[in-house]
Amino acid sequence: MNVLIIIATTVVAYLLGSIPTAVWYGQGFFGVDVRQHGSGNAGATNTFRVLGKRAGTIVMLVDVMKGYTAATLSSILWFSDVITDGEILTFEIVFGIVAVLGHLYPIFAGFRGGKGVATLLGMVLAIHPEMALICIGIFLLVVIASQYVSLGSILAALAFPVLLLLQIFGEKESPLLIVFGFIMFLLVVLTHKKNIRRLLHGQESRTILIQLKKKRA
């Protein structure tokens, strides 16, 4: 019985991740499929570029909540005595990863999704909020310094497992969480292959912050 509940919860996590926020918001409020404009990506960054900062912010926050909610499904199973204390982290990671995969390959949008960074952030906020906030700070610093959102995402993803290894909070971190961190870093690298290629050739688009300033000017 517990196995069926876990399987059903995993499906729920995937469906949460599959909500194509950028696509539905763009089509519902602007009559625009963001995948047909800008970078062609169904994520918050491209929504910022195509539809503006308000739409981009809404899409980003919803995508973060998708990952956060999926990871916290583990706590619901714990409260229901489906899993034990020692299994909470494992299922937070499992459900979070499934939600990220749902964002990458959403069943509700022809399996054409975004890059999963916001959804990944939401899951990390649920699992390790302190480290998540540090990674957000690193992301912002890199973006401000370099003007590249993609570079900020990649370095912030790398910082998560590296800082866990360094035990910056003075306590030994879970090996499972560290392994998960490196796997997620590799996933971010894979989903940003084109961005990395453009960065190496000096062809990557600058941050939307610069574009917004130009519009105001």
Phi, psi and omega in degrees: 000315179299325179297319179295321179296317180295318179297316180297320179293323177297320177296319178299318179299318179296317181294324176298312179295333184282351179299112184277075188309310183298319182292309182295319180294316180297317181287322183288322185254340183234350184066029184234133172265109185299340179289348179262005183222167178058232181279350182082007182266140181267060181226180184295318183300314179291329177295319175304313183295316188274318189247352178105172188291325180294312179297317180297320180295316179298313180299316181298314182296319179294319179296322176297317181295330178299312180292319180297312181296318180300315181295323183284353173300333177301318180294325178296318178295324179294315178298332180271005180063027177276324178235166182263173178305316184289350182258354184301309181300317181303314182282334171300315180293314181300309182294324178295315179298319179298320178295319178298317178297324176297322178293321180291321183230073184284127180294335182276357183221041176063026178061025175246097185246200180267201183263354171083004185294314180295319178294322176297318178300317180300318179294319180293324176300324179286323186276314184215078186301324181297313180291327178298318180294322177296317180295324176298318178298318178297317178302312182295319179297317180294317180295317179296320183284321186257337185069022178240114179295319182298318179295321177298318179296316182295314182289326177293321178295322178290323183298327183303300181291327181295316180292328175296318179297324182283352178053052184294343177266007175078013178223153182288127180272159180296127177304324179298319180293323179293315178299316177303318181300316179291324177296317180294325176298316178298322179296318178298319178298315180297320180283349179247023182304315181294321179296318180298318179298318179291325177298316181296331181259007179068028184246005182289144179291142177287165181300152179296340179298320179293319181296322180293322178296320179297323180295321179294322180293000000 
